[in-house]
Amino acid sequence: MKKAIITVVGKDVVGIIAKTSAYLAKNNINILDISQTVVQEYFNMMMIVDISSCRKNFEAFSSGLSDLGSEMGLKIRCQKSEIFEKMHRV
């Protein structure tokens, strides 16, 4: 299983989770874990997803998420989980 970490940060607006989840479903990405919170009017979400069956290469998938974030006035970032695993091995 190939995992990625997706973070979403910005001013809370209607449809953030729906639009992000729809993009993931369209690309055959499964959400493994999700945490979200709103502090005052600011939204923060972290997802761990399975990218094993993604229909796009990682760069195109990640770029599409970033573009989606820009459309909603948010910062959406996607990183491969290997980065985090290697950081904690040292």
RODO-2510 file (C-alpha; in nm, 4 decimals, decimal comma):
residues 90
     n   res          X          Y          Z
     1     m     0,0000     0,0000     0,0000
     2     k     0,1292     0,3443    -0,0931
     3     k     0,0199     0,6179     0,1446
     4     a     0,0166     0,9956     0,1245
     5     i    -0,0555     1,2718     0,3732
     6     i    -0,2905     1,5501     0,2623
     7     t    -0,3247     1,8728     0,4604
     8     v    -0,5876     2,1394     0,4017
     9     v    -0,5641     2,4794     0,5715
    10     g    -0,7539     2,8036     0,5261
    11     k    -1,0636     3,0054     0,5977
    12     d    -1,3662     2,7806     0,6495
    13     v    -1,6084     2,7679     0,3556
    14     v    -1,8950     2,5357     0,2654
    15     g    -1,7947     2,2238     0,0711
    16     i    -1,4269     2,1780     0,1634
    17     i    -1,4606     1,8137     0,2677
    18     a    -1,7118     1,7356    -0,0082
    19     k    -1,4991     1,8802    -0,2899
    20     t    -1,1759     1,7304    -0,1589
    21     s    -1,3372     1,3880    -0,1151
    22     a    -1,4941     1,4062    -0,4623
    23     y    -1,1505     1,4772    -0,6146
    24     l    -1,0056     1,1793    -0,4276
    25     a    -1,2900     0,9482    -0,5371
    26     k    -1,2554     1,0621    -0,8988
    27     n    -0,8889     0,9549    -0,8843
    28     n    -0,9601     0,6218    -0,7093
    29     i    -0,8007     0,7314    -0,3810
    30     n    -0,9206     0,5732    -0,0552
    31     i    -0,9271     0,7798     0,2666
    32     l    -0,7715     0,5716     0,5452
    33     d    -0,7893     0,8269     0,8254
    34     i    -0,9140     1,1830     0,8573
    35     s    -0,9024     1,4527     1,1218
    36     q    -1,0483     1,8001     1,0877
    37     t    -1,1158     2,0940     1,3104
    38     v    -1,2375     2,4499     1,2838
    39     v    -1,0811     2,7068     1,5185
    40     q    -1,2840     3,0246     1,5064
    41     e    -1,3284     3,0615     1,1283
    42     y    -1,0138     2,8697     1,0244
    43     f    -1,0325     2,5162     0,8864
    44     n    -0,7597     2,2535     0,9290
    45     m    -0,7746     1,8957     0,8004
    46     m    -0,5281     1,6102     0,7706
    47     m    -0,5944     1,2926     0,5753
    48     i    -0,3977     0,9741     0,5327
    49     v    -0,4874     0,8222     0,1974
    50     d    -0,4039     0,5137    -0,0063
    51     i    -0,2656     0,6224    -0,3446
    52     s    -0,1896     0,2687    -0,4716
    53     s    -0,4708     0,2773    -0,7290
    54     c    -0,4443     0,6448    -0,8258
    55     r    -0,5358     0,7118    -1,1878
    56     k    -0,2698     0,9857    -1,2217
    57     n     0,1004     0,9991    -1,1437
    58     f     0,1782     1,1528    -0,8048
    59     e     0,2877     1,4913    -0,9417
    60     a    -0,0296     1,5370    -1,1486
    61     f    -0,2482     1,4200    -0,8599
    62     s    -0,0762     1,6538    -0,6117
    63     s    -0,0918     1,9461    -0,8543
    64     g    -0,4648     1,8886    -0,9050
    65     l    -0,5197     1,9021    -0,5284
    66     s    -0,3238     2,2261    -0,5087
    67     d    -0,5342     2,3736    -0,7916
    68     l    -0,8526     2,2658    -0,6127
    69     g    -0,7305     2,4428    -0,2996
    70     s    -0,6595     2,7605    -0,4939
    71     e    -1,0141     2,7565    -0,6343
    72     m    -1,1516     2,7481    -0,2784
    73     g    -0,9003     2,9928    -0,1282
    74     l    -0,7197     2,7158     0,0640
    75     k    -0,3744     2,5652     0,0814
    76     i    -0,3871     2,1918     0,0007
    77     r    -0,0615     1,9999     0,0195
    78     c     0,0073     1,6336    -0,0538
    79     q     0,3220     1,4487     0,0494
    80     k     0,4237     1,0855     0,0178
    81     s     0,4281     0,9125     0,3561
    82     e     0,7819     0,7808     0,2949
    83     i     0,9132     1,1300     0,3713
    84     f     0,7772     1,1106     0,7244
    85     e     0,8834     0,7498     0,7772
    86     k     1,2435     0,8201     0,6714
    87     m     1,2627     1,1330     0,8895
    88     h     1,1796     0,9274     1,1986
    89     r     1,4249     0,6428     1,1255
    90     v     1,7333     0,8559     1,1893
***
